[in-house]
Amino acid sequence: MFGVYLDGLRQAEDLLEKGDYDEAMNQLNLLEKGVELNDIEKLAAMLLNCQIMIKTGDYEKSFLLAKTAFRKSMAISNPLLVIDSTITFLDAINGLGMLYDASNKDQKEFVQMINQSEDILKTITDLSKKNKDIRTEHLGRIKGIIEYTKIKTVPVKKDKVKAKIASFPIEKVKGVGQKAVELRKAGFKDASQLALAKAEELTPIKGIGPASAKKLIESAKELLNK
């Protein structure tokens, strides 16, 4: 996801995508101890670290690190890492449930961040269609969650919306059933997190194949849209 070229970072990213979070973290630790990383590689490693934390449910630390990574990305002339920092930062915010609790002003800022990333993505010409599509879909999913939770009428309705969101733990998603335990271990605790997932993020989880992963994601989206 992070457009990195150093072999060690690519290996850590592959392990992350396979769901082998401990090995991915070990790979990052070994890399940071054994190789002198440049600023772009350091930021890519930081983002990978954030994503591992998000996947393992360490949302507080991931948020703090993602916030730092986002600030650093704005100072580095690398459009792709700006996009990936935005995605990671918003993933961490979603993990903490802060998309739901955010004020209208903050939600507008989040949407502006997404729109900016989408605009930047259109200007990048040396990225494969597959990698562009992955980022476009991820940004779109986050925007969808924000739009769902956005309070468009009087503020008094916010508690009702938050109550509705709180009533959507992972167990309420159609088809989850006994998979809930394994999903929670992998960091998926509510419907919004599942709706933001990619199928390949779910397939390493015990009892979930490619077809069932897609069905679970769609079921989560349907639940949120009711």
Sequence and secondary structure as in RCSB ss.txt:
>XXXX:A:sequence
MFGVYLDGLRQAEDLLEKGDYDEAMNQLNLLEKGVELNDIEKLAAMLLNCQIMIKTGDYEKSFLLAKTAFRKSMA
ISNPLLVIDSTITFLDAINGLGMLYDASNKDQKEFVQMINQSEDILKTITDLSKKNKDIRTEHLGRIKGIIEYTK
IKTVPVKKDKVKAKIASFPIEKVKGVGQKAVELRKAGFKDASQLALAKAEELTPIKGIGPASAKKLIESAKELLN
K
>XXXX:A:secstr
     SHHHHHHHHHHHHT HHHHHHHHHHHHHHS   HHHHHHHHHHHHHHHHHTT HHHHHHHHHHHHHHHHH
SS HHHHHHHHHHHHHHHHHTTHHHH  HHHHHHHHHHHHHHHHHHHH  SS HHHHHHHHHHHHHHHHHHHHH 
  S GGGHHHHHHHHHT BGGGSTT GGGHHHHHHTT  BHHHHHT  HHHHTTSTT  HHHHHHHHHHHHHHHT
 
